[in-house]
Amino acid sequence: MPLEVKDRAIGKYLECITKKLLDMDVSDCTADLDELLSQDFTLTWSFDEIDSWLKEADISDDKKAFIIRLTEQIKKHKTQ
C-alpha cells in the first residue's frame, strides 16, 4: 500500500533537511517536496521538536534559513 501524501511530504521534508545539513545538493529534493506540497492534504504532525532544535542548533545561518523556510511551507498544511 503506497504512503499517503502527508506521510510522503514529511519524509521528503526530513530528507531535504538532512541533505542540507550534510552539504548535499537539495534541488531535486526541494522540487519533489514542492510537488507534494501542491497537493491537498492535512498534517497532524508536530513540528515542536524541529522548532526547539532550531533555536539551539549550531548550524550556519544559511542552513537555518533553509530549514525555517521549508518548515513554514509545510506547516501551511497543518491543522490547528
C-alpha positions as CSV (number, residue, x, y, z in Angstrom):
1,M,0.0,0.0,0.0
2,P,1.5,3.4,-1.0
3,L,2.1,6.0,1.6
4,E,-0.4,8.8,1.9
5,V,0.7,12.2,0.5
6,K,1.0,13.7,4.0
7,D,3.5,10.9,5.0
8,R,5.5,11.3,1.8
9,A,5.6,15.0,2.4
10,I,7.0,14.6,5.9
11,G,9.6,12.1,4.7
12,K,10.7,14.4,1.9
13,Y,10.8,17.4,4.3
14,L,13.1,15.4,6.6
15,E,15.2,14.2,3.7
16,C,15.7,17.8,2.5
17,I,16.8,19.0,5.9
18,T,19.2,16.1,6.2
19,K,20.8,16.7,2.8
20,K,21.2,20.4,3.6
21,L,22.9,19.7,6.9
22,L,25.2,17.3,5.1
23,D,26.0,19.9,2.4
24,M,24.4,17.7,-0.3
25,D,22.5,19.0,-3.3
26,V,18.9,19.7,-2.3
27,S,17.5,20.8,-5.7
28,D,15.8,17.5,-6.6
29,C,14.6,17.1,-3.0
30,T,13.0,20.5,-2.8
31,A,11.4,20.1,-6.2
32,D,9.9,16.8,-5.0
33,L,8.7,18.5,-1.8
34,D,7.2,21.4,-3.8
35,E,5.3,18.9,-5.9
36,L,3.9,17.1,-2.8
37,L,3.0,20.5,-1.1
38,S,1.0,21.5,-4.2
39,Q,-1.4,18.6,-3.4
40,D,-4.3,18.8,-1.0
41,F,-3.7,17.2,2.4
42,T,-3.8,17.9,6.1
43,L,-1.0,17.3,8.6
44,T,-1.3,16.5,12.3
45,W,2.4,16.1,12.7
46,S,4.0,18.2,15.4
47,F,6.9,20.5,14.5
48,D,7.7,21.3,18.1
49,E,11.0,19.3,18.1
50,I,12.2,20.9,14.9
51,D,11.3,24.4,16.1
52,S,13.0,23.8,19.5
53,W,16.1,22.3,17.9
54,L,16.5,25.2,15.5
55,K,16.7,27.7,18.4
56,E,19.8,25.9,19.8
57,A,21.3,24.4,16.6
58,D,24.9,25.2,15.9
59,I,24.5,25.5,12.1
60,S,25.1,28.2,9.6
61,D,22.5,31.0,9.1
62,D,22.0,29.7,5.5
63,K,21.1,26.2,6.7
64,K,18.9,27.6,9.5
65,A,17.1,29.9,7.0
66,F,16.6,27.0,4.6
67,I,15.0,24.8,7.3
68,I,12.8,27.6,8.6
69,R,11.6,28.2,5.0
70,L,10.8,24.5,4.5
71,T,9.1,24.3,7.9
72,E,6.9,27.3,7.2
73,Q,5.9,25.9,3.8
74,I,4.9,22.5,5.2
75,K,3.2,24.0,8.2
76,K,0.6,25.5,5.9
77,H,-0.9,22.0,5.7
78,K,-1.1,21.6,9.5
79,T,-4.4,21.5,11.3
80,Q,-4.7,23.9,14.2
